[in-house]
Amino acid sequence: MSQLSVQYVGGPTALLEIGGTRLLTDPTFDAPGDYPVGDRKLVKTAGPALTADETGAVDAVLLSHDHHPDNLDRSGRDYLARVPLVLTTAAARERLGPSVTALPNGETYEIGPVRITGVRAQHGPDGTDHLTGEVTGFVLHGEGLPTVYVSGDNASLDVVRDVAERYGPVDVAVLFAGGARTPLLGDAYLTLPSAGAAEAARILGARHVVPLHFEQWGHFSQGPDTLVDAFAEAGLSERLHLLKPGERVVL
């Protein structure tokens, strides 16, 4: 089976190489600072390990959503203009225009040997989609390729169960973790907390787990230490690949 390499850039941004195809998740290249979201703000505490130029050319961007600056910032928007293909939600296409491609849940786009299928994501508790907006995840698969799940900003284990039933077991789970919380929903999680990420790995039967989006922003309630503890408690430590910014792993 072909290999997958993952290079962690920072936040939700990672460079995936599979089947000779280079994919970038949620491009965020801005410096630390305050980023407004309506009448609120998100605080970025650290910048990326790589600049947009240093990532090199990619075949496509997998954009979970466009309407939060911790998933697509100003530099990330500029970056999209340089990319031949951006796969994202229908709502993002309405806002960003015809230069991006909507990938509805269950539909597949092929790039060479890689089949990219849109899957559901839920950016908060049940019944809050009207507040948090439309988001998406992705499953990468193909003949002789590992099956890779990229969760996007998802907080629901029911969503994970649905992905597992349709596409599992997966070889690699790229999970947006960190247990994000903002005043919009009080104490409710907007992304998986550490224990939820470990449970997601179990549900998916994932052989390898690479967390993203668990640091570099002030609204994360959990981080690398809690991920290590949660996977240890679940007996899944050997599956966890907790990368530092700029670090690359081949799976």
Secondary structure by P-SEA (a helix, b strand, c coil): cbbbbbbbccccbbbbbcccbbbbcccccccbbbbbcccbbbbbcccccccccccccccccccccccccccccaaaaaaaaaccbbbbcaaaaaaacccbbbbcccbbbbcccbbbbbbbbbcccccccccccccbbbbbccccccbbbbccccccaaaaaaaaaccccccccccccccccccccccccccccaaaaaaaaaaacccbbbbccccccccccccaaaaaaaaaaaccccccccccccccccc
